[in-house]
Amino acid sequence: MIKGTKLYSILKMKCPQCQVGNFFVAHPYKLSTMGEVKKRCSKCNQKFELETGFYQGSYYVSYGLGVALFIAVVVLNYMFIETITPTSLMVSFVLALILLAPIMYALSKSIWATMFIKYDKNAITKYQKILEDDSRIKS
Protein backbone atom coordinates (compact mmCIF):
# COMPACT_ATOMS: atom_id res chain seq x y z
CA MET A 1 0.00 0.00 0.00
CA ILE A 2 1.17 3.47 -0.80
CA LYS A 3 1.46 5.92 2.08
CA GLY A 4 -0.57 9.03 1.39
CA THR A 5 -3.64 7.20 0.17
CA LYS A 6 -6.86 6.95 2.14
CA LEU A 7 -6.73 3.17 1.85
CA TYR A 8 -3.39 3.15 3.71
CA SER A 9 -4.78 4.88 6.80
CA ILE A 10 -8.00 2.82 6.73
CA LEU A 11 -6.41 -0.62 6.47
CA LYS A 12 -3.42 0.14 8.72
CA MET A 13 -5.76 1.95 11.16
CA LYS A 14 -3.46 4.96 11.36
CA CYS A 15 -4.13 8.66 11.81
CA PRO A 16 -5.77 9.95 8.61
CA GLN A 17 -3.72 13.16 8.70
CA CYS A 18 -0.13 11.97 9.28
CA GLN A 19 -0.59 8.20 8.76
CA VAL A 20 1.97 7.51 11.47
CA GLY A 21 0.13 7.63 14.80
CA ASN A 22 -2.33 4.94 15.81
CA PHE A 23 -6.04 5.70 15.40
CA PHE A 24 -7.35 3.24 18.00
CA VAL A 25 -6.43 2.75 21.65
CA ALA A 26 -5.83 -0.97 21.09
CA HIS A 27 -6.36 -3.73 18.53
CA PRO A 28 -10.03 -4.18 17.49
CA TYR A 29 -10.13 -7.72 18.91
CA LYS A 30 -9.16 -6.53 22.41
CA LEU A 31 -12.75 -6.57 23.60
CA SER A 32 -12.28 -4.28 26.63
CA THR A 33 -11.36 -1.34 24.35
CA MET A 34 -13.03 -2.49 21.13
CA GLY A 35 -13.50 0.42 18.74
CA GLU A 36 -12.23 3.02 21.21
CA VAL A 37 -10.66 5.87 19.24
CA LYS A 38 -7.86 7.95 20.73
CA LYS A 39 -8.69 11.57 21.54
CA ARG A 40 -5.73 12.93 19.52
CA CYS A 41 -2.94 11.60 17.37
CA SER A 42 0.27 11.11 19.35
CA LYS A 43 2.39 12.25 16.39
CA CYS A 44 0.60 15.22 14.77
CA ASN A 45 -1.96 16.13 17.49
CA GLN A 46 -4.92 15.78 15.09
CA LYS A 47 -8.19 15.69 17.03
CA PHE A 48 -10.09 12.53 16.02
CA GLU A 49 -13.58 13.40 17.26
CA LEU A 50 -14.28 16.51 15.20
CA GLU A 51 -17.57 17.21 16.97
CA THR A 52 -19.82 15.63 19.58
CA GLY A 53 -21.38 12.45 18.19
CA PHE A 54 -19.08 12.50 15.17
CA TYR A 55 -18.89 8.72 14.86
CA GLN A 56 -22.66 8.23 14.72
CA GLY A 57 -22.31 8.71 10.97
CA SER A 58 -20.08 5.65 10.84
CA TYR A 59 -23.24 3.56 11.33
CA TYR A 60 -24.01 4.11 7.66
CA VAL A 61 -20.55 2.84 6.72
CA SER A 62 -21.02 -0.13 9.03
CA TYR A 63 -24.30 -0.95 7.32
CA GLY A 64 -22.57 -0.93 3.92
CA LEU A 65 -19.79 -3.17 5.22
CA GLY A 66 -22.42 -5.55 6.63
CA VAL A 67 -24.22 -5.76 3.29
CA ALA A 68 -20.90 -6.45 1.53
CA LEU A 69 -20.10 -9.16 4.08
CA PHE A 70 -23.44 -10.89 3.58
CA ILE A 71 -23.09 -10.77 -0.20
CA ALA A 72 -19.61 -12.30 0.14
CA VAL A 73 -21.00 -15.04 2.41
CA VAL A 74 -23.71 -15.90 -0.11
CA VAL A 75 -21.22 -16.01 -2.99
CA LEU A 76 -18.79 -18.19 -1.01
CA ASN A 77 -21.62 -20.55 -0.05
CA TYR A 78 -22.62 -20.95 -3.69
CA MET A 79 -19.01 -21.59 -4.67
CA PHE A 80 -18.15 -24.19 -2.02
CA ILE A 81 -21.40 -25.87 -0.94
CA GLU A 82 -23.36 -28.04 -3.34
CA THR A 83 -26.78 -27.77 -1.72
CA ILE A 84 -27.50 -24.59 0.15
CA THR A 85 -30.26 -24.61 2.70
CA PRO A 86 -31.60 -21.60 4.58
CA THR A 87 -30.14 -23.11 7.75
CA SER A 88 -26.62 -23.41 6.32
CA LEU A 89 -26.85 -19.86 5.00
CA MET A 90 -28.00 -18.53 8.37
CA VAL A 91 -25.22 -20.39 10.19
CA SER A 92 -22.70 -18.89 7.76
CA PHE A 93 -24.10 -15.39 8.34
CA VAL A 94 -23.97 -15.72 12.12
CA LEU A 95 -20.43 -17.14 12.14
CA ALA A 96 -19.13 -14.46 9.77
CA LEU A 97 -20.76 -11.72 11.80
CA ILE A 98 -19.44 -13.00 15.13
CA LEU A 99 -15.91 -13.43 13.79
CA LEU A 100 -15.73 -10.15 11.85
CA ALA A 101 -17.86 -7.76 13.94
CA PRO A 102 -14.93 -6.14 15.83
CA ILE A 103 -12.92 -5.47 12.66
CA MET A 104 -15.97 -4.17 10.80
CA TYR A 105 -16.78 -1.84 13.71
CA ALA A 106 -13.23 -0.49 13.70
CA LEU A 107 -13.11 -0.20 9.90
CA SER A 108 -16.36 1.76 9.82
CA LYS A 109 -14.95 4.35 12.24
CA SER A 110 -11.66 4.50 10.36
CA ILE A 111 -13.42 4.97 7.01
CA TRP A 112 -15.71 7.65 8.46
CA ALA A 113 -12.82 9.67 9.93
CA THR A 114 -10.78 9.34 6.74
CA MET A 115 -13.67 10.85 4.78
CA PHE A 116 -13.35 14.09 6.77
CA ILE A 117 -9.67 14.34 7.77
CA LYS A 118 -7.28 15.02 4.90
CA TYR A 119 -3.76 13.62 4.61
CA ASP A 120 -0.93 16.10 5.14
CA LYS A 121 2.58 14.75 4.64
CA ASN A 122 4.00 17.68 6.65
CA ALA A 123 1.61 17.35 9.60
CA ILE A 124 4.22 16.04 12.03
CA THR A 125 6.81 18.71 11.21
CA LYS A 126 4.12 21.42 11.47
CA TYR A 127 3.16 20.18 14.92
CA GLN A 128 6.82 20.01 16.02
CA LYS A 129 7.32 23.58 14.77
CA ILE A 130 4.32 24.74 16.81
CA LEU A 131 5.79 23.06 19.87
CA GLU A 132 9.17 24.72 19.27
CA ASP A 133 7.61 28.16 18.83
CA ASP A 134 5.31 27.88 21.86
CA SER A 135 6.65 30.28 24.48
CA ARG A 136 4.81 28.50 27.29
CA ILE A 137 6.95 25.39 26.76
CA LYS A 138 10.28 27.22 26.73
CA SER A 139 11.84 27.70 30.15
N, C-alpha and C positions, 0 to 999 in steps of 0.2 A: 504494500500500500504506500502511496505517496503522501508524505507529510504535506500539509497545506490543504488537503481536500477534506470535505465534510465527512466523507466515509471513514477517513483515518480516525478522527476524533470520536465518531460514533462507535466503531467496532473496537477500538482500543480503550474506549471509555475514559478519554482524556479531556482536559479543559478545551472547549471549543475555540477559545481565543488564542492561547499559546500552544496548545497541543502537547504540553509537557507535564503539567500538574494533573493529578488524579481528580476525576469528577465525582466519584463516589467515596464514601467513608471507608467501605470495605468491599470485598468481592460480593457480587449479587447472590451467591449461594450461602453466604454467612447470614443465616436467617435472623439473627438478633439485630442486624443493621441493614436488612434487605432493602435496597432502593433508597437508602438515606444519602442524600446529596450533601456535599460539603457546603459550607456557607460561602466561602471564597476560595479561589485557586491559591495554592501555596507558592506558586511561581510568579504569576502576573497580577495577583490580587483581584481578578475578575469576580464580581459578585454573580453567583449562580441563580439565585432567586430574584429575578428582575422586579417582581412586584408580589404582593400578597396573593397567594393562590395561583401562582404562575404555572405550576405543574398540573393543574386541573385540566388544562388543554391537552396534556399528554394522554388523556383517556381516549381521545379520538385516534391517536397514533396506535395506542394499545389495541383498540378495536380492529384497526387495519392489520396489525401484526397477527391478531387472533384469526382473522378471516384467512390470511395467507397460510397460517399454520394448518387450519382445517382443510384448506384446499390441497396442501401438500400431503396431509395424512390420507385423504381420499385417493389421490393419485398414486401414492406409494402402496396403498391397499390394493388398488386395481392392478398394479404392476407385479406384486409379489404373492397375492393370495388368489387362488383359483375361484373359490366361491365366497363371495362377500355377503355376510348376513348383517342385518341391522345391529345385532349384538356385537359382532366382531368390530364393526365400524365404531360403535359407541365406546368399546373398550380401548380401541386405538386412540380415540379423541381424548378420553380421560387420562390415559397414560402420557400422551404427548403434552397435555396441559399441565399435569402435575410435574413432569420432568422439566418443562421449559418455562413455566410461569415466572420464576425469579429472573431469568435472563430477559424475557420479554418485557417484564416490568421495568427493568433497568434500561433496556434498549429504547423503550418508549420515552422515558425521561431524557435520555441522551439525545435522541432524535429531535425532541421538542426544543431543548435548549440550543442545539446546533442550528435550528431554523432561525433563531433570533440573535444569537451571538456570532459575530463575524470573526474569522481568523485574521490575526495580525502577527506576522512573523517577527515584528520588533516589540511585541508586548512586554516581554521580560526585560529588555534593556530600557524601555520607557519607564517601567515600574522601578527599576534600580536607579534610574536617573532621578525620579521623584524622591526616592528615599535619600539619595545623596544631597539633593538640594533642600530637603526639609530642615529648617533651622531648629525645629524642636528636637530633632534626633541628635544634632551636633552638640558636643559638650563644651 
